[in-house]
């Protein structure tokens, strides 16, 4: 979070905005000369020091030891960030703040580290990943022409306002606090509380274990199944675990996402500053990216409606967090390549490395980027200009990386993503009305809820309308890129279907771009309307009042009471629309059209951009009903799972195959919810058949009318043979497992039926803890 020393800026107008020259180039935002060193320099480091102390305190409170935290920080700083910053200074020239340079270097360092680890792990020497930071630092120390990149000339360092560092620290502190409240508190590091974790967390942990021992990886829960998934973040966590010795569980559940989130906040602000040319625009972009969600004017549980914000996905979807970190510098590079007159050769290798990393981190960003580049082409055609060389090159690189990801990383798997218009709308309607799965809303109700979504998005991104006050902004390549990415994200959310609502990842991925063009529109419109600070504060206050008074006065509680008509769902938004139209009419009459437009946009931005905050405040005000299920609502995890898994990890080889009778989530055996991943997660071993829900073969069978979580295993013979060994073991069944499938260990879950009678006659009991027993199969004939 550290910035350069504070300085006193010249008095700006009410709101600063970007210039808009005839070429559409990005403005240059230059600060004054550096202030003298001294107390100001120390004050510049205060936000970073404060966040360091807070992070240490929070992680210690939730079970992270001081040695683990120190080792992880040293690895991130010296093994990832430092070589990334050096390489960045060599290839990506330009003025930027210290925080921006550190964030960019961290993103680049992560990208290169993943490729270095893949090579090292494939060679069987995972610690060879250290050749990347050690080699890079040695090169920059010994080569005279590279040695100068250890320092930066003061003339190349951007100067930020005094408040900027504290603003970034505040946003990062919010993410840290929400991580503690909504994730750390509910996802423990010790058993049995660990067993209450979010259902996807053991899946992620199993993939970290797989990448610790195998490249190329496969699905560890179903031996032999290809891993058609975004797995680069697990390679990063595996590398960090090898180098630091910190448990993958601690990295995944407590530490791994923290530096990514901090860097992402900085890069979101940097994107906003590049697009808007102002620190105000940067603040709006960063805050909008972190705090935005679908504005909810309901009370009660509405998770499907508001799901998808950065805090909600930060830990539950590490692939999204990692992808967001890597995609941010891609956008910044493209802004330079498409808009600035001076282009440097170093931009292209950086763009190539980052695009390849994005392809394996979260490939959903690539079609978004493709849509953005198509929008740039359309904007150029509107200006009667053909596609530029950089545009064609960027489009070709994006297409190549997308095809590579589809053919190599994902092997053509669609991961249950289908064309299913308004799937999200129907899901939300069912949650709000309490309707059972499989019950579709009436046609008019579908259209009504779709209209609610469109109104919510119009409120959130209403600032984009401010670009119409200067139409030339719409055809700027950078603005067209952002609008294309945002339109693609919103379109995917409405037109695609997925059993886990993963179509929303497209919209979430577009949040920084939508926030940036929204900030540009707000700032541009406010400046053209000569909007005073007093008027801005009054409009913001009116928006804040609407965000809380409308839900409380309408009192629409979700889910609806049985027998309540679903038309009540539209009441809060009809009231909001009426308030918008009334305010616009009154302000137009009293202040003029342009100023009324600006004030209404300001008020609505306060409703939409920090919608996550509003929803959580209302949840607290209403007593927190329906937000997070309590552990008591979930079946108790059987005792001994962690001890058995860890014993198996310590006493078996990484190539050993395990068989288990644990397939269904506890308490969800009939019908079977096949999201049981704890055996692979805790043992770091491949399992013949454990949980199969997230395999590409299972998701390929899904259709909108099917319950994907309860689809049976596709190979009836294999699952029958596997389970027979734990129910009625015979020498023939045990021999088939060992000789035909290569099974060497059995991990028996005995919490329902007790010890397996007769199994000890065919396998050697090696360990028992609670409801779990570990057996070793003999090497010779059974």
Secondary structure by P-SEA (a helix, b strand, c coil): ccccccccccccccbbbbbbccccccccccccccccccaaaaaaaaaaaaaaaaaaaaaaaacccaaaaaaaaaaaaccccaaaaaaaaacccccccaaaaaaaaaaaaaaaaaaaaaaaaaaccccccaaaaaaaaaaaacccccccccccccccbbbbccaaaaaaaaaaaaaaaaaaaccccccccccccccccccaaaaaaaaaaaaacccccccccccccccccccaaaaaaaaaaaaccccaaaaaacccaaaaaaaaaaaaaaaaaaacccaaaaaaaaaaaccccccccccccccccccccccccccccaaaaaaaaaaaaaaaaaaaaccccccccaaaaaaaaaaaaaaaacaaaaaaaaaaaaaaaaaaaaacccccaaaaaaaaaaaaaaaaaacccccccccccccccaaaaaaaaaaaacccccccccaaaaaaaaaaaaaaaaaaacccccccccccccccaaaaaaaaaaaaaaaaaccbbbcccccaaaaaaaaaaaaaaaaaaaaaaaaaacccaaaaaaaaaaaaaaacaaaaaacccccccccccccccaaaaaaaaaaaaaaaaaaaacccaaaaaaaaaaaaaaaccaaaaaaaaaaaaaccccccccccccccccccaaaaaaaaaacccccbbbbbcccccccccccccccccaaaaaaccccccccccccaaaaaaccccccccccccccaaaaaaaaaaaccccaaaaaaaaccccccbbbbbccccccccccccccccccccccbbbbbbbcccc
